[in-house]
Amino acid sequence: MKLKKLCSIAVTCALLMTGCSSTSNTDKDNAGSDANASGAYPIKINHAFGETVIESEPENVATIAWGNHDVPLALGVVPVGVSKANYGESDENGLLPWTAEKYKELGVENPVVYDDVDGLDYEAISDSNPDVILAAYSGITQEEYDLLSEIAPVVAYPENAWQTLWRDQITMDATAMGKKAEGEALVKELEDLIKEKTANYSDLEGKTAAFCYFNPADLGSFYVYTPQDPRAAYLTDLGLAFPENIAKLAESENTFAIQMSAENIDILKDVDMIVCYGNDDLIKAMQADSLLGTVDAIKNGAIAAIEDGSVLSASCTPSALSIPATIDEYLEIIGAAASNVK
C-alpha cells in the first residue's frame, strides 16, 4: 500500500500499504518452520511475538490486515470475518475485486467484514467466534497481538511488521489452517503462472528497477522500498533485478521503505527503471524537477506509474488472489516502461 494509506495500515504518510523481502523468492526460508509438516496437531508456528500453538483443526478462520483473507479463500475456505480494504477501489462491502469475486464463486453474498481501517475492531472479531486469527502479513503490535490472543490463537508476521513476502504469507496462513501442503501447492501454482506470463516479457530480465513513492505535492523527498517489502520483491519475481546500491543501503535499515531527500537522488542514477504510484502528470513533474530530472530513468520516461488508489495499485502488494487477477495489466505497464530504457 502506499505510505499514506499504507500507513493506515501503518502510519499515514505515503508509503505503506497497499502494498512489500529479501530478494524475490522468500522472506525467510524458515518462516513458520516449526509448524508440523504432516498436518498433525498440535501445530506450532513461530513468529515475531513468540510461538502460537493450534491444538486442533480450525473450523472458524478470521483474518486481519492486508491480503491474509485471500489465502483461505484461494484454498476454498470462507473466513468468518476479514478486514476491510484500506486502499484501492473496493466494493460496498469494503472488498477488493478479486476478493469479492472469490466470495461470490464460493456462494457467499454477504461476507463478514470488520470495519477496522482506523483500528482493530476487537468486539467484531470476537463476535465472529474464530478458532484462529491469520495475520502473517500485518503490522500488529505486541499489545494488539496480546489482545487478539485473548480471542483466539494468532499467527503474526515472521519477524518485522509489513515485511512478509507473498510466499511466506501463504504458507504461514495455510499452515495455521492445517493446510500446509495445500498452501505450498498454491505457491507452486502461482510461481508457474508468473513464469508463464513473464515469458512474454523477456526484455525485463536483468533490468534493475526500484519501487518508489513520490508525493506529487512535494518532490523534495521520496521513498524507496527495500528488498524486505513485498512490492519491491514482487518486481524480482517478474524478472527485474533489485539495485545493488539500494540493497546495501537497506542492510542497515529495519524497515520496508527508506525516506530520501531529493538531494540524494543519485541513489537512483544507475537504476534502469522506476515503478511508482502516480500518473502522467507526476512523470512530467518529475522530469521537470531540477534534481529528479537528472536521473536517466526519469529523463527517458522509463517509469511505470500505477494510478494511485486504483485496483492495480492495490495489487502491487501481491496476494494469493491479486496475482492472477492483475498480472497481465501490471506486466503491460512495466513492459512499456522497460521499452524506454536506454
Beta strands, then each sheet from edge to edge (+ up, - down):
strand 1: 43-47
strand 2: 50-54
strand 3: 61-63
strand 4: 82-83
strand 5: 113-114
strand 6: 132-134
strand 7: 154-155
strand 8: 209-215
strand 9: 218-225
strand 10: 257-261
strand 11: 273-277
strand 12: 303-306
sheet 1: 1+ 2-
sheet 2: 3+ 6+ 7+
sheet 3: 4+ 5+
sheet 4: 10+ 9- 8+ 11+ 12+
end
